[in-house]
């Protein structure tokens, strides 16, 4: 049975925005294994929504920094100055859309979602017992019900909270990244 590697939003952003070389290299290696059919790379529709949102934020904040705005001014304008946000977003809309489509669709990344009431109990337990935020609970539930083998994130708190439910790795943590490479990637 082919192993499913589930990518959280922050891992995808590290790859797309070239934010962390080690994470980017790991994702590049996963993409090669995915192309060869040795693994299935997956994410969720919720991660894609978050990815779109974060890409628009990154471009807006980048514009503000380029305009030499202070941190406080940038944060006050983010999502509050809708006209400015829309103006900056419209300039980046096509490139953001293409970048995400190239990564998700052109590379054949599986997109998982939830189907309905059968996931309610899992969602409830993740929020209540593990104190997950609703977005994280949706993402983790999606990975679990779709039988993901591995969950890759850069969120150490999330990885720690779900590690007993699914084999999880924080790729920004050098030790965990190396453990993933040696225990998983080298074995494939």
Steps between C-alpha positions, in 0.01 A plus 500: 500500500633844404570730791318833515700805608273785607641853470387778733475856368822627656702226330353591162572868565861420588529329163317763292655803670845339538489593869694207640752319287495174697121476487501595132756227425292243690186597306694484173611146590137410583386640166746274317376195691140607428573536127649148499188364670688389811290721731184708477533865595182650637356804669148614576261746349531690830878524454447634150263769632757592764777497238310745279432724800862493620641569153286814473615604849866439413473715188316775686752507784783495245348804332471678836864425581602625158314823580701509826193481722552415863388170647209668681389682186521182291298295749239775533453505122493123456135406439379832643578716199292295258554735208880485532496125565285444188725729293817315601327162469376573150857569387609160631187294432617332179848414627363360828240293318757364254751416774245306703352326195847400382581346836168330574354406164798471267687286751194282565472567873194322640241732655310347789183630661244391755176340392264569787368377829732201548788738577308694768623286789864531389467878463332534838771294672787685337360835607394390848766250602801643317405866506548542124378808318213430263716537186761260637230254609352504147841440344601220739161331474530512122842333515377235744178400321684481169757263653806720463813317610703808591406855598763764423478843657721773640267554795674332794199543728270330250747218434536438874123493554427247225815288498324204659223508234710523184872480431579874507815698433591865544725558200652817643634301793838365386476179705145420386583586138802269510290229667244531220770481236673198651195308627266571212661639185799267500269201555287580194 
